[in-house]
């Protein structure tokens, strides 16, 4: 089972992409920046989850 951080991180990444896309279409620079920031946060969280999964696998 995938770590909760990986699932949540992937969701943040997708949400950030959507936000950035809406910001691009509407010309809203703040929304675009928020979307990019959420993508970074999601990628970091996903990476942390991957490390946790690797550690769990190595223990068994």
PQR file of N, CA, C, O and H, with PARSE charges and radii, in Angstrom:
ATOM      1  N   UNK A   1       0.856  -1.192   0.000 -0.4000 1.5000
ATOM      2  CA  UNK A   1       0.000   0.000   0.000 -0.0000 2.0000
ATOM      3  C   UNK A   1       0.885   1.233   0.000  0.5500 1.7000
ATOM      4  O   UNK A   1       1.864   1.318   0.741 -0.5500 1.4000
ATOM      5  N   UNK A   2       0.529   2.164  -0.828 -0.4000 1.5000
ATOM      6  CA  UNK A   2       1.301   3.406  -0.931 -0.0000 2.0000
ATOM      7  C   UNK A   2       1.142   4.235   0.338  0.5500 1.7000
ATOM      8  O   UNK A   2       0.083   4.259   0.965 -0.5500 1.4000
ATOM      9  H   UNK A   2      -0.267   2.095  -1.430  0.4000 1.0000
ATOM     10  N   UNK A   3       2.213   4.903   0.689 -0.4000 1.5000
ATOM     11  CA  UNK A   3       2.202   5.757   1.864 -0.0000 2.0000
ATOM     12  C   UNK A   3       1.226   6.919   1.661  0.5500 1.7000
ATOM     13  O   UNK A   3       1.064   7.413   0.545 -0.5500 1.4000
ATOM     14  H   UNK A   3       3.073   4.884   0.180  0.4000 1.0000
ATOM     15  N   UNK A   4       0.590   7.341   2.725 -0.4000 1.5000
ATOM     16  CA  UNK A   4      -0.369   8.452   2.693 -0.0000 2.0000
ATOM     17  C   UNK A   4       0.266   9.713   2.094  0.5500 1.7000
ATOM     18  O   UNK A   4      -0.398  10.455   1.370 -0.5500 1.4000
ATOM     19  H   UNK A   4       0.721   6.939   3.632  0.4000 1.0000
ATOM     20  N   UNK A   5       1.538   9.956   2.390 -0.4000 1.5000
ATOM     21  CA  UNK A   5       2.219  11.139   1.867 -0.0000 2.0000
ATOM     22  C   UNK A   5       2.300  11.112   0.338  0.5500 1.7000
ATOM     23  O   UNK A   5       2.178  12.150  -0.311 -0.5500 1.4000
ATOM     24  H   UNK A   5       2.077   9.353   2.978  0.4000 1.0000
ATOM     25  N   UNK A   6       2.505   9.934  -0.226 -0.4000 1.5000
ATOM     26  CA  UNK A   6       2.600   9.830  -1.686 -0.0000 2.0000
ATOM     27  C   UNK A   6       1.272  10.174  -2.341  0.5500 1.7000
ATOM     28  O   UNK A   6       1.235  10.885  -3.345 -0.5500 1.4000
ATOM     29  H   UNK A   6       2.605   9.091   0.302  0.4000 1.0000
ATOM     30  N   UNK A   7       0.187   9.673  -1.776 -0.4000 1.5000
ATOM     31  CA  UNK A   7      -1.138   9.928  -2.330 -0.0000 2.0000
ATOM     32  C   UNK A   7      -1.484  11.409  -2.204  0.5500 1.7000
ATOM     33  O   UNK A   7      -1.932  12.041  -3.160 -0.5500 1.4000
ATOM     34  H   UNK A   7       0.216   9.096  -0.960  0.4000 1.0000
ATOM     35  N   UNK A   8      -1.271  11.942  -1.021 -0.4000 1.5000
ATOM     36  CA  UNK A   8      -1.575  13.355  -0.779 -0.0000 2.0000
ATOM     37  C   UNK A   8      -0.687  14.264  -1.635  0.5500 1.7000
ATOM     38  O   UNK A   8      -1.152  15.274  -2.162 -0.5500 1.4000
ATOM     39  H   UNK A   8      -0.908  11.428  -0.243  0.4000 1.0000
ATOM     40  N   UNK A   9       0.579  13.903  -1.768 -0.4000 1.5000
ATOM     41  CA  UNK A   9       1.501  14.682  -2.584 -0.0000 2.0000
ATOM     42  C   UNK A   9       1.095  14.700  -4.045  0.5500 1.7000
ATOM     43  O   UNK A   9       1.170  15.737  -4.704 -0.5500 1.4000
ATOM     44  H   UNK A   9       0.957  13.082  -1.339  0.4000 1.0000
ATOM     45  N   UNK A  10       0.668  13.558  -4.549 -0.4000 1.5000
ATOM     46  CA  UNK A  10       0.223  13.487  -5.944 -0.0000 2.0000
ATOM     47  C   UNK A  10      -1.022  14.354  -6.152  0.5500 1.7000
ATOM     48  O   UNK A  10      -1.154  15.024  -7.176 -0.5500 1.4000
ATOM     49  H   UNK A  10       0.608  12.716  -4.013  0.4000 1.0000
ATOM     50  N   UNK A  11      -1.921  14.337  -5.187 -0.4000 1.5000
ATOM     51  CA  UNK A  11      -3.132  15.153  -5.287 -0.0000 2.0000
ATOM     52  C   UNK A  11      -2.788  16.646  -5.282  0.5500 1.7000
ATOM     53  O   UNK A  11      -3.368  17.419  -6.044 -0.5500 1.4000
ATOM     54  H   UNK A  11      -1.814  13.792  -4.355  0.4000 1.0000
ATOM     55  N   UNK A  12      -1.852  17.049  -4.427 -0.4000 1.5000
ATOM     56  CA  UNK A  12      -1.439  18.460  -4.391 -0.0000 2.0000
ATOM     57  C   UNK A  12      -0.795  18.862  -5.711  0.5500 1.7000
ATOM     58  O   UNK A  12      -1.026  19.960  -6.217 -0.5500 1.4000
ATOM     59  H   UNK A  12      -1.381  16.421  -3.808  0.4000 1.0000
ATOM     60  N   UNK A  13       0.006  17.970  -6.258 -0.4000 1.5000
ATOM     61  CA  UNK A  13       0.680  18.253  -7.520 -0.0000 2.0000
ATOM     62  C   UNK A  13      -0.355  18.480  -8.629  0.5500 1.7000
ATOM     63  O   UNK A  13      -0.250  19.441  -9.391 -0.5500 1.4000
ATOM     64  H   UNK A  13       0.194  17.078  -5.846  0.4000 1.0000
ATOM     65  N   UNK A  14      -1.343  17.605  -8.715 -0.4000 1.5000
ATOM     66  CA  UNK A  14      -2.388  17.733  -9.738 -0.0000 2.0000
ATOM     67  C   UNK A  14      -3.210  19.003  -9.511  0.5500 1.7000
ATOM     68  O   UNK A  14      -3.511  19.735 -10.454 -0.5500 1.4000
ATOM     69  H   UNK A  14      -1.429  16.824  -8.097  0.4000 1.0000
ATOM     70  N   UNK A  15      -3.567  19.253  -8.261 -0.4000 1.5000
ATOM     71  CA  UNK A  15      -4.316  20.480  -7.948 -0.0000 2.0000
ATOM     72  C   UNK A  15      -3.530  21.723  -8.308  0.5500 1.7000
ATOM     73  O   UNK A  15      -4.095  22.700  -8.800 -0.5500 1.4000
ATOM     74  H   UNK A  15      -3.323  18.659  -7.494  0.4000 1.0000
ATOM     75  N   UNK A  16      -2.228  21.691  -8.066 -0.4000 1.5000
ATOM     76  CA  UNK A  16      -1.376  22.821  -8.418 -0.0000 2.0000
ATOM     77  C   UNK A  16      -1.304  23.047  -9.915  0.5500 1.7000
ATOM     78  O   UNK A  16      -1.287  24.188 -10.375 -0.5500 1.4000
ATOM     79  H   UNK A  16      -1.769  20.897  -7.667  0.4000 1.0000
ATOM     80  N   UNK A  17      -1.261  21.955 -10.683 -0.4000 1.5000
ATOM     81  CA  UNK A  17      -1.237  22.072 -12.142 -0.0000 2.0000
ATOM     82  C   UNK A  17      -2.523  22.704 -12.653  0.5500 1.7000
ATOM     83  O   UNK A  17      -2.510  23.539 -13.558 -0.5500 1.4000
ATOM     84  H   UNK A  17      -1.275  21.027 -10.309  0.4000 1.0000
ATOM     85  N   UNK A  18      -3.627  22.289 -12.055 -0.4000 1.5000
ATOM     86  CA  UNK A  18      -4.922  22.863 -12.452 -0.0000 2.0000
ATOM     87  C   UNK A  18      -4.963  24.346 -12.122  0.5500 1.7000
ATOM     88  O   UNK A  18      -5.376  25.161 -12.947 -0.5500 1.4000
ATOM     89  H   UNK A  18      -3.638  21.612 -11.320  0.4000 1.0000
ATOM     90  N   UNK A  19      -4.535  24.693 -10.919 -0.4000 1.5000
ATOM     91  CA  UNK A  19      -4.516  26.088 -10.488 -0.0000 2.0000
ATOM     92  C   UNK A  19      -3.642  26.936 -11.407  0.5500 1.7000
ATOM     93  O   UNK A  19      -4.026  28.034 -11.810 -0.5500 1.4000
ATOM     94  H   UNK A  19      -4.199  24.032 -10.249  0.4000 1.0000
ATOM     95  N   UNK A  20      -2.463  26.410 -11.733 -0.4000 1.5000
ATOM     96  CA  UNK A  20      -1.555  27.133 -12.612 -0.0000 2.0000
ATOM     97  C   UNK A  20      -2.190  27.318 -13.988  0.5500 1.7000
ATOM     98  O   UNK A  20      -2.078  28.387 -14.589 -0.5500 1.4000
ATOM     99  H   UNK A  20      -2.152  25.518 -11.406  0.4000 1.0000
ATOM    100  N   UNK A  21      -2.848  26.287 -14.481 -0.4000 1.5000
ATOM    101  CA  UNK A  21      -3.518  26.381 -15.780 -0.0000 2.0000
ATOM    102  C   UNK A  21      -4.614  27.427 -15.791  0.5500 1.7000
ATOM    103  O   UNK A  21      -4.729  28.199 -16.743 -0.5500 1.4000
ATOM    104  H   UNK A  21      -2.939  25.419 -13.993  0.4000 1.0000
ATOM    105  N   UNK A  22      -5.425  27.458 -14.735 -0.4000 1.5000
ATOM    106  CA  UNK A  22      -6.483  28.463 -14.628 -0.0000 2.0000
ATOM    107  C   UNK A  22      -5.865  29.858 -14.552  0.5500 1.7000
ATOM    108  O   UNK A  22      -6.373  30.802 -15.156 -0.5500 1.4000
ATOM    109  H   UNK A  22      -5.332  26.831 -13.962  0.4000 1.0000
ATOM    110  N   UNK A  23      -4.765  29.980 -13.806 -0.4000 1.5000
ATOM    111  CA  UNK A  23      -4.070  31.266 -13.716 -0.0000 2.0000
ATOM    112  C   UNK A  23      -3.538  31.714 -15.060  0.5500 1.7000
ATOM    113  O   UNK A  23      -3.573  32.903 -15.377 -0.5500 1.4000
ATOM    114  H   UNK A  23      -4.352  29.213 -13.315  0.4000 1.0000
ATOM    115  N   UNK A  24      -3.043  30.771 -15.859 -0.4000 1.5000
ATOM    116  CA  UNK A  24      -2.565  31.104 -17.205 -0.0000 2.0000
ATOM    117  C   UNK A  24      -3.701  31.602 -18.088  0.5500 1.7000
ATOM    118  O   UNK A  24      -3.561  32.596 -18.800 -0.5500 1.4000
ATOM    119  H   UNK A  24      -3.015  29.805 -15.602  0.4000 1.0000
ATOM    120  N   UNK A  25      -4.825  30.899 -18.034 -0.4000 1.5000
ATOM    121  CA  UNK A  25      -5.970  31.252 -18.888 -0.0000 2.0000
ATOM    122  C   UNK A  25      -6.557  32.601 -18.493  0.5500 1.7000
ATOM    123  O   UNK A  25      -6.913  33.407 -19.353 -0.5500 1.4000
ATOM    124  H   UNK A  25      -4.939  30.091 -17.455  0.4000 1.0000
ATOM    125  N   UNK A  26      -6.656  32.842 -17.192 -0.4000 1.5000
ATOM    126  CA  UNK A  26      -7.292  34.074 -16.718 -0.0000 2.0000
ATOM    127  C   UNK A  26      -6.313  35.237 -16.588  0.5500 1.7000
ATOM    128  O   UNK A  26      -6.724  36.382 -16.399 -0.5500 1.4000
ATOM    129  H   UNK A  26      -6.367  32.187 -16.494  0.4000 1.0000
ATOM    130  N   UNK A  27      -5.030  34.946 -16.688 -0.4000 1.5000
ATOM    131  CA  UNK A  27      -4.028  35.996 -16.512 -0.0000 2.0000
ATOM    132  C   UNK A  27      -3.798  36.358 -15.057  0.5500 1.7000
ATOM    133  O   UNK A  27      -3.239  37.414 -14.762 -0.5500 1.4000
ATOM    134  H   UNK A  27      -4.696  34.016 -16.841  0.4000 1.0000
ATOM    135  N   UNK A  28      -4.219  35.501 -14.149 -0.4000 1.5000
ATOM    136  CA  UNK A  28      -4.085  35.746 -12.713 -0.0000 2.0000
ATOM    137  C   UNK A  28      -2.715  35.236 -12.254  0.5500 1.7000
ATOM    138  O   UNK A  28      -2.525  34.037 -12.049 -0.5500 1.4000
ATOM    139  H   UNK A  28      -4.673  34.643 -14.388  0.4000 1.0000
ATOM    140  N   UNK A  29      -1.774  36.154 -12.097 -0.4000 1.5000
ATOM    141  CA  UNK A  29      -0.404  35.786 -11.733 -0.0000 2.0000
ATOM    142  C   UNK A  29      -0.320  35.172 -10.335  0.5500 1.7000
ATOM    143  O   UNK A  29       0.495  34.283 -10.091 -0.5500 1.4000
ATOM    144  H   UNK A  29      -1.928  37.128 -12.264  0.4000 1.0000
ATOM    145  N   UNK A  30      -1.167  35.651  -9.418 -0.4000 1.5000
ATOM    146  CA  UNK A  30      -1.159  35.115  -8.052 -0.0000 2.0000
ATOM    147  C   UNK A  30      -1.610  33.659  -8.059  0.5500 1.7000
ATOM    148  O   UNK A  30      -1.001  32.822  -7.393 -0.5500 1.4000
ATOM    149  H   UNK A  30      -1.830  36.374  -9.616  0.4000 1.0000
ATOM    150  N   UNK A  31      -2.657  33.350  -8.794 -0.4000 1.5000
ATOM    151  CA  UNK A  31      -3.162  31.991  -8.879 -0.0000 2.0000
ATOM    152  C   UNK A  31      -2.135  31.078  -9.547  0.5500 1.7000
ATOM    153  O   UNK A  31      -1.950  29.930  -9.141 -0.5500 1.4000
ATOM    154  H   UNK A  31      -3.152  34.031  -9.335  0.4000 1.0000
ATOM    155  N   UNK A  32      -1.483  31.595 -10.557 -0.4000 1.5000
ATOM    156  CA  UNK A  32      -0.454  30.834 -11.252 -0.0000 2.0000
ATOM    157  C   UNK A  32       0.702  30.502 -10.298  0.5500 1.7000
ATOM    158  O   UNK A  32       1.185  29.370 -10.275 -0.5500 1.4000
ATOM    159  H   UNK A  32      -1.633  32.528 -10.886  0.4000 1.0000
ATOM    160  N   UNK A  33       1.135  31.480  -9.521 -0.4000 1.5000
ATOM    161  CA  UNK A  33       2.220  31.278  -8.563 -0.0000 2.0000
ATOM    162  C   UNK A  33       1.822  30.282  -7.468  0.5500 1.7000
ATOM    163  O   UNK A  33       2.624  29.440  -7.065 -0.5500 1.4000
ATOM    164  H   UNK A  33       0.742  32.400  -9.540  0.4000 1.0000
ATOM    165  N   UNK A  34       0.587  30.386  -6.995 -0.4000 1.5000
ATOM    166  CA  UNK A  34       0.094  29.440  -5.986 -0.0000 2.0000
ATOM    167  C   UNK A  34       0.098  28.020  -6.544  0.5500 1.7000
ATOM    168  O   UNK A  34       0.459  27.071  -5.849 -0.5500 1.4000
ATOM    169  H   UNK A  34      -0.064  31.070  -7.323  0.4000 1.0000
ATOM    170  N   UNK A  35      -0.303  27.888  -7.793 -0.4000 1.5000
ATOM    171  CA  UNK A  35      -0.317  26.575  -8.434 -0.0000 2.0000
ATOM    172  C   UNK A  35       1.077  25.987  -8.527  0.5500 1.7000
ATOM    173  O   UNK A  35       1.273  24.803  -8.257 -0.5500 1.4000
ATOM    174  H   UNK A  35      -0.597  28.659  -8.358  0.4000 1.0000
ATOM    175  N   UNK A  36       2.042  26.799  -8.906 -0.4000 1.5000
ATOM    176  CA  UNK A  36       3.425  26.318  -8.994 -0.0000 2.0000
ATOM    177  C   UNK A  36       3.940  25.909  -7.618  0.5500 1.7000
ATOM    178  O   UNK A  36       4.617  24.890  -7.482 -0.5500 1.4000
ATOM    179  H   UNK A  36       1.883  27.761  -9.126  0.4000 1.0000
ATOM    180  N   UNK A  37       3.622  26.697  -6.608 -0.4000 1.5000
ATOM    181  CA  UNK A  37       4.059  26.391  -5.240 -0.0000 2.0000
ATOM    182  C   UNK A  37       3.441  25.077  -4.760  0.5500 1.7000
ATOM    183  O   UNK A  37       4.121  24.277  -4.117 -0.5500 1.4000
ATOM    184  H   UNK A  37       3.072  27.525  -6.718  0.4000 1.0000
ATOM    185  N   UNK A  38       2.172  24.847  -5.061 -0.4000 1.5000
ATOM    186  CA  UNK A  38       1.510  23.603  -4.662 -0.0000 2.0000
ATOM    187  C   UNK A  38       2.138  22.401  -5.359  0.5500 1.7000
ATOM    188  O   UNK A  38       2.248  21.323  -4.775 -0.5500 1.4000
ATOM    189  H   UNK A  38       1.620  25.497  -5.583  0.4000 1.0000
ATOM    190  N   UNK A  39       2.549  22.593  -6.613 -0.4000 1.5000
ATOM    191  CA  UNK A  39       3.200  21.504  -7.335 -0.0000 2.0000
ATOM    192  C   UNK A  39       4.516  21.113  -6.665  0.5500 1.7000
ATOM    193  O   UNK A  39       4.816  19.930  -6.506 -0.5500 1.4000
ATOM    194  H   UNK A  39       2.460  23.469  -7.087  0.4000 1.0000
ATOM    195  N   UNK A  40       5.288  22.111  -6.279 -0.4000 1.5000
ATOM    196  CA  UNK A  40       6.559  21.837  -5.600 -0.0000 2.0000
ATOM    197  C   UNK A  40       6.300  21.122  -4.278  0.5500 1.7000
ATOM    198  O   UNK A  40       6.959  20.134  -3.952 -0.5500 1.4000
ATOM    199  H   UNK A  40       5.045  23.072  -6.408  0.4000 1.0000
ATOM    200  N   UNK A  41       5.339  21.632  -3.529 -0.4000 1.5000
ATOM    201  CA  UNK A  41       4.994  21.021  -2.243 -0.0000 2.0000
ATOM    202  C   UNK A  41       4.545  19.573  -2.434  0.5500 1.7000
ATOM    203  O   UNK A  41       4.922  18.688  -1.666 -0.5500 1.4000
ATOM    204  H   UNK A  41       4.804  22.434  -3.793  0.4000 1.0000
ATOM    205  N   UNK A  42       3.739  19.348  -3.463 -0.4000 1.5000
ATOM    206  CA  UNK A  42       3.270  17.994  -3.744 -0.0000 2.0000
ATOM    207  C   UNK A  42       4.401  17.062  -4.134  0.5500 1.7000
ATOM    208  O   UNK A  42       4.425  15.906  -3.711 -0.5500 1.4000
ATOM    209  H   UNK A  42       3.433  20.067  -4.086  0.4000 1.0000
ATOM    210  N   UNK A  43       5.336  17.547  -4.934 -0.4000 1.5000
ATOM    211  CA  UNK A  43       6.470  16.719  -5.346 -0.0000 2.0000
ATOM    212  C   UNK A  43       7.343  16.354  -4.153  0.5500 1.7000
ATOM    213  O   UNK A  43       7.809  15.220  -4.042 -0.5500 1.4000
ATOM    214  H   UNK A  43       5.317  18.486  -5.278  0.4000 1.0000
ATOM    215  N   UNK A  44       7.560  17.309  -3.270 -0.4000 1.5000
ATOM    216  CA  UNK A  44       8.365  17.040  -2.068 -0.0000 2.0000
ATOM    217  C   UNK A  44       7.656  16.012  -1.190  0.5500 1.7000
ATOM    218  O   UNK A  44       8.282  15.064  -0.714 -0.5500 1.4000
ATOM    219  H   UNK A  44       7.181  18.229  -3.361  0.4000 1.0000
ATOM    220  N   UNK A  45       6.381  16.191  -0.978 -0.4000 1.5000
ATOM    221  CA  UNK A  45       5.625  15.270  -0.135 -0.0000 2.0000
ATOM    222  C   UNK A  45       5.609  13.871  -0.757  0.5500 1.7000
ATOM    223  O   UNK A  45       5.717  12.874  -0.044 -0.5500 1.4000
ATOM    224  H   UNK A  45       5.873  16.961  -1.364  0.4000 1.0000
ATOM    225  N   UNK A  46       5.477  13.796  -2.071 -0.4000 1.5000
ATOM    226  CA  UNK A  46       5.497  12.521  -2.775 -0.0000 2.0000
ATOM    227  C   UNK A  46       6.854  11.832  -2.594  0.5500 1.7000
ATOM    228  O   UNK A  46       6.919  10.620  -2.390 -0.5500 1.4000
ATOM    229  H   UNK A  46       5.390  14.606  -2.651  0.4000 1.0000
ATOM    230  N   UNK A  47       7.917  12.605  -2.671 -0.4000 1.5000
ATOM    231  CA  UNK A  47       9.262  12.061  -2.489 -0.0000 2.0000
ATOM    232  C   UNK A  47       9.441  11.521  -1.071  0.5500 1.7000
ATOM    233  O   UNK A  47       9.998  10.440  -0.878 -0.5500 1.4000
ATOM    234  H   UNK A  47       7.863  13.589  -2.837  0.4000 1.0000
ATOM    235  N   UNK A  48       8.969  12.273  -0.090 -0.4000 1.5000
ATOM    236  CA  UNK A  48       9.040  11.817   1.304 -0.0000 2.0000
ATOM    237  C   UNK A  48       8.288  10.498   1.458  0.5500 1.7000
ATOM    238  O   UNK A  48       8.762   9.578   2.123 -0.5500 1.4000
ATOM    239  H   UNK A  48       8.516  13.150  -0.247  0.4000 1.0000
ATOM    240  N   UNK A  49       7.124  10.415   0.844 -0.4000 1.5000
ATOM    241  CA  UNK A  49       6.353   9.173   0.904 -0.0000 2.0000
ATOM    242  C   UNK A  49       7.089   8.017   0.251  0.5500 1.7000
ATOM    243  O   UNK A  49       7.036   6.887   0.738 -0.5500 1.4000
ATOM    244  H   UNK A  49       6.739  11.163   0.303  0.4000 1.0000
ATOM    245  N   UNK A  50       7.775   8.296  -0.849 -0.4000 1.5000
ATOM    246  CA  UNK A  50       8.556   7.261  -1.518 -0.0000 2.0000
ATOM    247  C   UNK A  50       9.683   6.745  -0.638  0.5500 1.7000
ATOM    248  O   UNK A  50       9.958   5.546  -0.604 -0.5500 1.4000
ATOM    249  H   UNK A  50       7.817   9.214  -1.244  0.4000 1.0000
ATOM    250  N   UNK A  51      10.324   7.647   0.064 -0.4000 1.5000
ATOM    251  CA  UNK A  51      11.399   7.247   0.982 -0.0000 2.0000
ATOM    252  C   UNK A  51      10.820   6.385   2.108  0.5500 1.7000
ATOM    253  O   UNK A  51      11.407   5.371   2.485 -0.5500 1.4000
ATOM    254  H   UNK A  51      10.101   8.622   0.036  0.4000 1.0000
ATOM    255  N   UNK A  52       9.680   6.791   2.635 -0.4000 1.5000
ATOM    256  CA  UNK A  52       9.042   6.002   3.694 -0.0000 2.0000
ATOM    257  C   UNK A  52       8.699   4.608   3.185  0.5500 1.7000
ATOM    258  O   UNK A  52       8.911   3.620   3.888 -0.5500 1.4000
ATOM    259  H   UNK A  52       9.203   7.615   2.329  0.4000 1.0000
ATOM    260  N   UNK A  53       8.164   4.524   1.956 -0.4000 1.5000
ATOM    261  CA  UNK A  53       7.841   3.219   1.377 -0.0000 2.0000
ATOM    262  C   UNK A  53       9.093   2.367   1.245  0.5500 1.7000
ATOM    263  O   UNK A  53       9.064   1.174   1.550 -0.5500 1.4000
ATOM    264  H   UNK A  53       7.992   5.327   1.386  0.4000 1.0000
ATOM    265  N   UNK A  54      10.185   2.960   0.797 -0.4000 1.5000
ATOM    266  CA  UNK A  54      11.438   2.225   0.637 -0.0000 2.0000
ATOM    267  C   UNK A  54      11.944   1.696   1.976  0.5500 1.7000
ATOM    268  O   UNK A  54      12.420   0.565   2.074 -0.5500 1.4000
ATOM    269  H   UNK A  54      10.208   3.929   0.550  0.4000 1.0000
ATOM    270  N   UNK A  55      11.833   2.526   2.994 -0.4000 1.5000
ATOM    271  CA  UNK A  55      12.267   2.096   4.321 -0.0000 2.0000
ATOM    272  C   UNK A  55      11.421   0.955   4.842  0.5500 1.7000
ATOM    273  O   UNK A  55      11.941   0.024   5.456 -0.5500 1.4000
ATOM    274  H   UNK A  55      11.446   3.445   2.915  0.4000 1.0000
ATOM    275  N   UNK A  56      10.111   1.019   4.601 -0.4000 1.5000
ATOM    276  CA  UNK A  56       9.218  -0.064   5.029 -0.0000 2.0000
ATOM    277  C   UNK A  56       9.573  -1.351   4.309  0.5500 1.7000
ATOM    278  O   UNK A  56       9.628  -2.417   4.924 -0.5500 1.4000
ATOM    279  H   UNK A  56       9.689   1.776   4.101  0.4000 1.0000
ATOM    280  N   UNK A  57       9.818  -1.257   2.990 -0.4000 1.5000
ATOM    281  CA  UNK A  57      10.157  -2.442   2.200 -0.0000 2.0000
ATOM    282  C   UNK A  57      11.473  -3.066   2.661  0.5500 1.7000
ATOM    283  O   UNK A  57      11.609  -4.290   2.665 -0.5500 1.4000
ATOM    284  H   UNK A  57       9.774  -0.391   2.490  0.4000 1.0000
ATOM    285  N   UNK A  58      12.428  -2.248   3.043 -0.4000 1.5000
ATOM    286  CA  UNK A  58      13.741  -2.743   3.469 -0.0000 2.0000
ATOM    287  C   UNK A  58      13.678  -3.444   4.821  0.5500 1.7000
ATOM    288  O   UNK A  58      14.511  -4.302   5.115 -0.5500 1.4000
ATOM    289  H   UNK A  58      12.318  -1.254   3.039  0.4000 1.0000
ATOM    290  N   UNK A  59      12.703  -3.087   5.639 -0.4000 1.5000
ATOM    291  CA  UNK A  59      12.576  -3.708   6.960 -0.0000 2.0000
ATOM    292  C   UNK A  59      11.967  -5.095   6.877  0.5500 1.7000
ATOM    293  O   UNK A  59      12.133  -5.904   7.790 -0.5500 1.4000
ATOM    294  H   UNK A  59      12.026  -2.390   5.400  0.4000 1.0000
ATOM    295  N   UNK A  60      11.263  -5.377   5.791 -0.4000 1.5000
ATOM    296  CA  UNK A  60      10.582  -6.678   5.694 -0.0000 2.0000
ATOM    297  C   UNK A  60      11.338  -7.633   4.869  0.5500 1.7000
ATOM    298  O   UNK A  60      10.904  -8.770   4.687 -0.5500 1.4000
ATOM    299  H   UNK A  60      11.127  -4.720   5.050  0.4000 1.0000
TER
END
